[in-house]
Each structure stands twice: as C-alpha cells, then as structure tokens.
Amino acid sequence: MSKEDSSISFGVGVLLGVVGGVLAAVLYSPKSGEETRKNVENVISDMAQKYTPEIKKAKHQALTSIDVMRYRIEQQYNKLNETIKAKQIAKAKEKESIDYEVN
C-alpha cells in the first residue's frame, strides 16, 4: 500500500469517526424525539457543507487509485497472457519438430 493510499484511508477513517461520534452524542442526549431529529438534521447538514471539499477530494483520490490499480492489474494480466501464449507456441514448435524428426 502506498503512502497516498494510507493517507486516503486514514482521512476517511477520521471523517467516519467524527461523524459517528457526533451522531452518537446527538442520539444519546436527553431530548425529545423531534428535537433530536432536528439536531441530527442540522449536524448532518452542517457537516455536509463543511466537509464537501474534503469528501470530493477523497473521492477523487480513491477513484484515481482505483484507476491506477486497474491499469496495473490489466498490465499483469496481459503479461501473463503473453507468457502463456509464448509457452503454447514453444510447445507447439517443439512438438512439430519432434513430429518432423520422426517422419
């Protein structure tokens, strides 16, 4: 895992921890259901406004990391495919040469 991937994971973890902590505090406060719902709505709205740029950045970094990993996997797949084809061709040539020598 690269340093950038670790930073993304850490940032997402911190963000989720903050959201969970705030929601737990709001839900366990001794208020009526209506007050609690309004508080949860306000907290979520405030957090969405406050952290939208960070969320967009984390999403962009995650999608970029996924694209890089997809590219690397495709490269490895293509190398493996080429190796298998090369071995099949070599085996076929070997068999052809053995058949030729026998005839």
CYANA upper distance limits for C-alpha pairs under 8 A (distance plus 0.5 A):
  1 MET  CA      5 ASP  CA      6.67
  1 MET  CA      6 SER  CA      7.26
  2 SER  CA      6 SER  CA      6.82
  3 LYS  CA      7 SER  CA      6.73
  4 GLU  CA      8 ILE  CA      6.77
  5 ASP  CA      9 SER  CA      6.69
  5 ASP  CA     65 SER  CA      7.89
  6 SER  CA     10 PHE  CA      6.53
  7 SER  CA     11 GLY  CA      6.54
  8 ILE  CA     12 VAL  CA      6.64
  8 ILE  CA     58 ALA  CA      6.88
  8 ILE  CA     61 GLN  CA      7.78
  8 ILE  CA     62 ALA  CA      7.79
  9 SER  CA     13 GLY  CA      6.55
 10 PHE  CA     14 VAL  CA      6.64
 11 GLY  CA     15 LEU  CA      6.65
 11 GLY  CA     58 ALA  CA      8.33
 12 VAL  CA     16 LEU  CA      6.62
 12 VAL  CA     58 ALA  CA      7.91
 13 GLY  CA     17 GLY  CA      6.54
 14 VAL  CA     18 VAL  CA      6.66
 15 LEU  CA     19 VAL  CA      6.74
 16 LEU  CA     20 GLY  CA      6.51
 17 GLY  CA     21 GLY  CA      6.53
 18 VAL  CA     22 VAL  CA      6.61
 19 VAL  CA     23 LEU  CA      6.61
 20 GLY  CA     24 ALA  CA      6.53
 21 GLY  CA     25 ALA  CA      6.65
 22 VAL  CA     26 VAL  CA      6.67
 22 VAL  CA     43 VAL  CA      8.32
 23 LEU  CA     27 LEU  CA      6.46
 23 LEU  CA     40 VAL  CA      7.34
 24 ALA  CA     28 TYR  CA      6.51
 25 ALA  CA     29 SER  CA      6.66
 26 VAL  CA     36 THR  CA      7.14
 26 VAL  CA     39 ASN  CA      7.36
 26 VAL  CA     40 VAL  CA      7.03
 27 LEU  CA     36 THR  CA      6.99
 27 LEU  CA     40 VAL  CA      8.22
 29 SER  CA     36 THR  CA      8.34
 31 LYS  CA     35 GLU  CA      6.63
 31 LYS  CA     36 THR  CA      6.60
 32 SER  CA     36 THR  CA      6.62
 33 GLY  CA     37 ARG  CA      6.60
 34 GLU  CA     38 LYS  CA      6.75
 35 GLU  CA     39 ASN  CA      6.56
 36 THR  CA     40 VAL  CA      6.56
 37 ARG  CA     41 GLU  CA      6.57
 38 LYS  CA     42 ASN  CA      6.56
 39 ASN  CA     43 VAL  CA      6.51
 40 VAL  CA     44 ILE  CA      6.53
 41 GLU  CA     45 SER  CA      6.52
 42 ASN  CA     46 ASP  CA      6.49
 43 VAL  CA     47 MET  CA      6.53
 44 ILE  CA     48 ALA  CA      6.45
 45 SER  CA     49 GLN  CA      6.77
 46 ASP  CA     50 LYS  CA      6.51
 47 MET  CA     51 TYR  CA      6.24
 47 MET  CA     52 THR  CA      8.42
 48 ALA  CA     52 THR  CA      6.07
 51 TYR  CA     55 ILE  CA      6.54
 52 THR  CA     56 LYS  CA      6.54
 53 PRO  CA     57 LYS  CA      6.61
 54 GLU  CA     58 ALA  CA      6.53
 55 ILE  CA     59 LYS  CA      6.51
 56 LYS  CA     60 HIS  CA      6.58
 57 LYS  CA     61 GLN  CA      6.62
 58 ALA  CA     62 ALA  CA      6.51
 59 LYS  CA     63 LEU  CA      6.61
 60 HIS  CA     64 THR  CA      6.57
 61 GLN  CA     65 SER  CA      6.57
 62 ALA  CA     66 ILE  CA      6.66
 63 LEU  CA     67 ASP  CA      6.68
 64 THR  CA     68 VAL  CA      6.72
 65 SER  CA     69 MET  CA      6.63
 66 ILE  CA     70 ARG  CA      6.52
 67 ASP  CA     71 TYR  CA      6.66
 68 VAL  CA     72 ARG  CA      6.74
 69 MET  CA     73 ILE  CA      6.58
 70 ARG  CA     74 GLU  CA      6.59
 71 TYR  CA     75 GLN  CA      6.70
 72 ARG  CA     76 GLN  CA      6.75
 73 ILE  CA     77 TYR  CA      6.53
 74 GLU  CA     78 ASN  CA      6.58
 75 GLN  CA     79 LYS  CA      6.70
 76 GLN  CA     80 LEU  CA      6.63
 77 TYR  CA     81 ASN  CA      6.57
 78 ASN  CA     82 GLU  CA      6.58
 79 LYS  CA     83 THR  CA      6.62
 80 LEU  CA     84 ILE  CA      6.69
 81 ASN  CA     85 LYS  CA      6.68
 82 GLU  CA     86 ALA  CA      6.51
 83 THR  CA     87 LYS  CA      6.66
 84 ILE  CA     88 GLN  CA      6.66
 85 LYS  CA     89 ILE  CA      6.61
 86 ALA  CA     90 ALA  CA      6.58
 87 LYS  CA     91 LYS  CA      6.52
 88 GLN  CA     92 ALA  CA      6.59
 89 ILE  CA     93 LYS  CA      6.61
 90 ALA  CA     94 GLU  CA      6.57
 91 LYS  CA     95 LYS  CA      6.61
 92 ALA  CA     96 GLU  CA      6.51
 93 LYS  CA     97 SER  CA      6.54
 94 GLU  CA     98 ILE  CA      6.66
 95 LYS  CA     99 ASP  CA      6.52
 96 GLU  CA    100 TYR  CA      6.48
 97 SER  CA    101 GLU  CA      6.63
 98 ILE  CA    102 VAL  CA      6.72
 99 ASP  CA    103 ASN  CA      6.81
